[in-house]
Every structure is written in structure tokens, then in C-alpha cells.
């Protein structure tokens, strides 16, 4: 493991779980999405807007809206995305499985150019798509992508599993033909929370890197804005970009950890510190895997939320690459 003991502070991104319900049952996802556990309540949108404002004032430049499937609650998703766009974050990411993009495209298009729409696409085979996602929705997702491709900035997210390993190049051809950026991930084990189900679908992508190097021009390695997170392999995909996130590879890249991480039983985990995460019930934590570090913001006023954001930021000081 590479060690560099010079410490530095990280400005995290902000990840917001808009909701935890999804209309797919993907083999690589925990049952309740990025919330991991079942939440009984929703954080009120007013508190989320105050959080966005406080995060912007602290220098956060990247916001990611996710779920669950955020477009299952379109009014809620719309209000949160609109406020993020109004505040002018440098990068806003909207993660979706694509099933409802076409139905909600009219209001999504209002913010075209202000956010990146990341759509999951793990197979171009109808039977295999259903095997991976639990639903027969490939035609719907492809129609949504077709409708949106000239209106939204789209990146295709691809999670490599045992079921689709042999399809990856075909999906990348689809991305290159349509002018989409692409991002490949190995399935994340959520540090044991999801371990048994993860074992059934996980596919190591070490050998895939060599396949990609033989086919595409390698650009190098890059991190998330601000030097956060895991170093990703970067390739040219025609006129676009392909990034590869290899959480569990033999030659794991250096990650960012803070001094708080060293007392964690999961240290060193596969992702490291890179964002503060808001659960759909309003728990804001510097690590989505450690809710015990979190603070509930739902129903609080702006001043109280600012104090919580400052406390969370404390856990992004004294960081090192490991």
C-alpha cells in the first residue's frame, strides 16, 4: 500500500439520496440503495435546500443526486435539482436507472447544460438486462436514452458483474457511437454490509483494464475534483471519455482517508473519504457506511444545519493517501 504521510484537507462532494425506493432490483445494489438501511421518513425539502446553501458556502463544488431512483418522486427531485442549479455548483450529477427519464424529460431539459445525467446501462441484451435488474425494462431505458441524447449531457454507468463481463465492449461501442462518456465500476461490497449478495455477482475487472488498453488510447489516471477518492483509469472513447473505477483490484489505487478513519473497523475500506452523504431520512454523515458519525438535519433551521455541516467538514481534515 502506498503511503504518504503528509496531511491535507479535502473539500468533499455532497451526495443526496433523494429517496430509497427503486423500480429495479439490481443484483449489485443493497435493497435500500445508497441509504443501505431502510428509512422510515423523508427529509423535508426545505432542509435539503438549506444544506445545499450551507455546502456551497463551505466551498463544495460537486453535488450528486441519487437514490433509490430519484425520478420515482419527480416533484421532490425537481425541487432539489432546481435549487442546486440555482446555486451554481461546478458539477451536478443526477443518477438514474433511466426508466422514467422520458416521462420527466420536459422539466429535466430546463436544466440542460447545468447537470450531468448518469444513466445505468449494464446490458444490451433483453434477457440479461432482466437478469441483472430484475425487470424487463431494456426497451424503455433505450427509448429514454434516445429521446434524451440530444437534450441532456449523458454519461453511461456500467457495473461489471459475472452476468455482463462479456458484454462490456459492446456497451462501450454503443456509448462511442452515440457520443456518450462512460464509467465502468466493479461491484462495491459496501464493506461487508452487502457481502453475501455481492459474492454472487462480483467480477474482478483487473483483466478488463488490459483489454481496454489494447483497444483505447490510455490518458492516464485521475481522481474526483479536488483530489478526492480513488484514482481512476482514464481512456479516450472516440471524442469522449471512459473512466474505470476498480474498488477491489489486486493493485488497488491509493485512496483518501482521514484521521477519523483509523479507528474504523472497516479501515482501509475500498472507497475512502470522498463525500458527505445525506440519507433520504435526513441523516448527514461524512461516510455513508458510518451512520454513527451522522447528524439529522430534517426540520432544522439554516443556522443549525450550518453547524452540522461544519462538524462534518472536521472529518475531512488531516487526510492522507493510503
URDATA-V55508 format. One record per backbone hydrogen bond with DSSP energy under -1.0 kcal/mol. CO is the residue of the C=O (numbers start at 1). NH is the residue of the N-H. E is the energy in kcal/mol with one decimal. If there is no record, write none. Layout:
BEGIN
{{CO NH E} {CO NH E}}
END
This chain:
BEGIN
{{8 319 -3.2} {13 276 -2.7} {14 64 -2.8} {15 278 -3.4} {16 18 -1.0} {16 66 -2.8} {21 69 -3.1} {26 29 -1.5} {30 33 -1.9} {32 35 -1.2} {33 36 -1.6} {35 37 -3.0} {44 48 -1.5} {45 49 -2.6} {46 50 -2.0} {47 51 -2.2} {48 52 -2.4} {49 53 -2.1} {50 54 -2.6} {51 55 -2.9} {52 56 -2.3} {53 57 -1.9} {54 58 -1.4} {55 60 -2.4} {56 59 -1.3} {61 91 -2.5} {62 14 -2.3} {63 93 -2.9} {64 16 -3.2} {65 95 -3.0} {66 18 -2.7} {67 34 -2.1} {69 72 -1.9} {70 73 -1.5} {73 77 -2.7} {74 78 -2.8} {75 79 -2.3} {76 80 -2.0} {77 81 -2.7} {78 82 -2.8} {79 83 -1.9} {80 84 -2.2} {81 85 -2.4} {82 86 -2.5} {83 87 -1.9} {84 89 -1.2} {91 63 -2.4} {92 116 -3.1} {93 65 -3.3} {94 118 -2.3} {96 120 -1.8} {100 104 -1.6} {104 108 -1.9} {105 109 -2.5} {108 111 -1.6} {109 112 -1.7} {111 114 -2.5} {116 94 -2.9} {117 155 -2.2} {118 96 -2.6} {119 157 -2.2} {125 129 -3.2} {126 130 -2.1} {127 131 -1.9} {128 132 -2.3} {129 133 -2.7} {130 134 -2.3} {132 27 -2.0} {133 25 -4.0} {135 137 -1.4} {137 141 -2.4} {138 142 -2.8} {139 143 -2.2} {140 144 -2.2} {141 145 -2.4} {142 146 -2.4} {143 147 -2.4} {144 148 -2.1} {145 149 -1.7} {148 151 -2.0} {148 152 -2.8} {153 117 -3.0} {154 181 -1.1} {155 119 -2.5} {156 183 -2.5} {157 121 -2.6} {158 185 -2.6} {161 165 -1.1} {164 167 -2.2} {167 171 -2.2} {168 172 -2.4} {169 173 -2.2} {170 174 -1.9} {171 175 -2.1} {172 176 -2.8} {173 177 -2.7} {174 178 -1.8} {175 180 -2.8} {181 156 -2.4} {182 243 -2.1} {183 158 -2.8} {184 245 -3.3} {185 160 -3.1} {189 194 -1.4} {190 193 -2.0} {192 195 -1.1} {194 198 -2.3} {195 199 -2.3} {198 201 -1.1} {198 202 -2.6} {201 162 -1.7} {205 209 -1.3} {207 211 -1.5} {208 212 -2.5} {209 213 -2.4} {210 214 -1.6} {212 216 -3.1} {217 236 -2.6} {220 234 -2.8} {222 232 -3.4} {224 227 -1.4} {224 228 -1.0} {228 224 -1.5} {232 222 -2.2} {233 244 -2.2} {234 219 -2.8} {234 220 -1.5} {235 242 -2.6} {237 240 -2.0} {240 237 -2.9} {241 182 -2.4} {242 235 -2.8} {243 184 -2.9} {244 233 -1.5} {245 186 -1.4} {255 322 -2.4} {256 273 -3.5} {257 320 -2.9} {258 261 -1.1} {260 263 -1.1} {261 264 -1.9} {264 267 -1.6} {273 229 -1.2} {274 13 -1.8} {276 15 -2.7} {277 285 -2.4} {278 17 -2.7} {279 282 -2.2} {280 43 -2.8} {282 297 -2.6} {283 279 -2.8} {284 295 -2.1} {285 277 -3.1} {287 290 -1.8} {290 293 -1.9} {291 294 -1.9} {295 284 -3.0} {297 300 -2.3} {301 305 -2.2} {302 306 -2.3} {303 307 -1.8} {304 308 -1.8} {305 309 -2.6} {306 310 -2.2} {307 311 -1.9} {308 312 -2.5} {309 313 -2.4} {310 314 -1.1} {312 315 -1.5} {313 316 -2.1} {314 317 -1.2} {316 10 -2.7} {319 8 -1.6} {320 257 -2.6} {321 4 -1.4}}
END
